[in-house]
């Protein structure tokens, strides 16, 4: 088994997220504010990883130079142990390259998405949270109905927490209504029956 050929093959595919995956399955696509936030969170995480790689690589390079210097004055088992340590450090340095390449491609993709979005303030983000959670939870409810023919209790409870009541209409179909409608009819807390 030729390790260098395997490493070359490994460098040709993403070990992190693919560009397609980032663009199509990015969390927070329900609202532009959430998408903006998720891109910034991912970039923060990736930049941290890159900085950690930078520090690790600097340490490996120092370790290699130190081993080279010390090995000049050693022999026998000590010299062989140092050679192994050096080979391990060189191997680790090479492994970091794949991580850095993948991380850079992911960062570039998140930056490309951010470039297509307006900048949002904290107030704008907070103002859009209700819309985000309503869309997300209603989507969860829809997919639960499609896959298991019922809405899970956690989804129903979460919907109630944001003011959306779930029940069945006269035809026995799942229906929902928002708190505002319920408040108008003094039916707050009761499942919708006449939707």
N, C-alpha and C positions, 0 to 999 in steps of 0.2 A: 504494500500500500504506500503510494507516494503522497506524503503529507502536504507537500507544496502544491500538488495538483488539486488536492481536496480543498486546500485553503483558497486557491484561485476560484474554484467552483463556488465556495461559500461567499466570496466577495461579489458574485454576480447576482445574488438575490437578496432581498431585504430580510434581516432577522428581526428588525423592529416592525413598525407598521408600514404597509405599502402606501403609496400615494393614493391609489384608488380607495383603500380602506379609510384613510384620513378624510378624503373629500366626500365619501358617501356614507360613512358611518360615524362621523364626528358627533360626539355628544353635544347637545344644545342646539340642534338645528331647528327646534320649534320656534325660536325667536332669534333675530339678529344679535340681540344683547347677550343671550346665552352662548351663541356661537363665538362671539367676540371674546367673552370671558373664557370659554374653554380653550380657544387658541392661545390666549395669554397664559393660562395655567399650564398647558402642554409645553409652550416655549420656556416658561420658567423652569419646569422640570428638566427639559432637554439641555438648557443652558447650564443648569447645575451639574448634570451628568458630564457635559463637556469640560467644565471646570475641574471636576473630580478627576477626569482622564488626564487633563493637563498636569495636575499635581502628581498623580500616580506615575505618569511618564517621566516627569522630572526626577522623581525618586529613583525609578528604574535606571535612568541614565547615570545618576550619581552612583548608585550601587554597582553598576557595570564598571565605571571608572575606578571605583574603590577596589573591586575585585581584581581588576587588571593590575593595579598598583601593588596590592598585597601578594598576588600570585607570583610576582617577580622574586620574592624572598621566601617562597614556600616550596615544599617538595612532598612527595609521597601522598599519603591519604589526604592531607590538608589541601594540597594542590588539586587533587582530583575532585574533592568536595567543592572547591572554589570554581572549578570548571563547570560542574553541574549547576551550581548557583548562578553562574554567569549565563549558561544556556537557558536556564529557566527565566531569567530576567529578560533576555533577548526575545524569547518566545512570548512572554507577557506583553512586551512592547509591540510586537507584531500583531497580537490579538486585539490590542487597543485600536488599531487602525480601522478594523471592521466596525467596531462600535462607533467610532468618530464619523466614519463615512455615512453610516445609517442615520445617525443622529443629525448630521448636517442636512441630509435630504429631507428628513421629517421637519426640521426647523424651517427650511426653505418653503415647504408646502404650507405650513401654518402661517408663515409671513405672507405668502401669496393670497391665502384666504383673508387674512387681516387687511391686506391692501384693497380688497373689494368691499370692505365694510366701513361704515362711518365710525368715528371714535365715539365711545359712550362714557358718560360720567357715572359715578356711583348712583346718583339720583335717578338717572335714566335707566340704569340696570335694575334698581329696586322697583322702579315704576312698571317695568315689564315683567316682573316675577309672577304676578297673578295670571297673566296671559300664558306664560311658559308652563306653569303648573297645571292650569286648566287643560291646555293642549296635551301635555304629557300624560296626565291621568286619564283623560277621555280616550286618548290613543291606547293606553294600557287596557282600559275597559273594553274597547272595541276588539283588540286582539285576544283578550281573554274570552270574549263571547265567541269569536271566530274559532278559537282553538279548543276551548273546554266547555263552551255553551253556557257559561255563567260568569259573573263578575266576582272576583275574589273579595273576601271580606276586607283585606288590607286596602285594596283599591277603592272599595266602596267607602271605607272609613276615611281614607285620605281625601276623597272627593267631598265628603261631608265637611271635613275640616276647612275646606276652601269655599264652602257655601253651595255645593252642588249636591242635590238630593237625588238618589237613584231609587227607582221603584218600577212598577209595571203599570202600563196603561190598561184601558178596558179590554183591549185585544190580547192582553197577556204578554205584550212586548216590553222589553226593557226600555225605560224612558228616564229622562233626567230633567231637572229644572234647577235654575239658579236661585239662591237665597232671595234676591230682590223680588222675584215673582212670588215666592212663598210668603215673604213679609207682607206683600200687598193683599194677600188673601187670608192672612193670619193662620197659615198652615205650617209655620216653621216647625221643623222637626218631624213632620209626618211624610212618609213616602208619597210621591206624586201618584195620584190615581186617575186623574181626569185630564191627562195630557193628550 
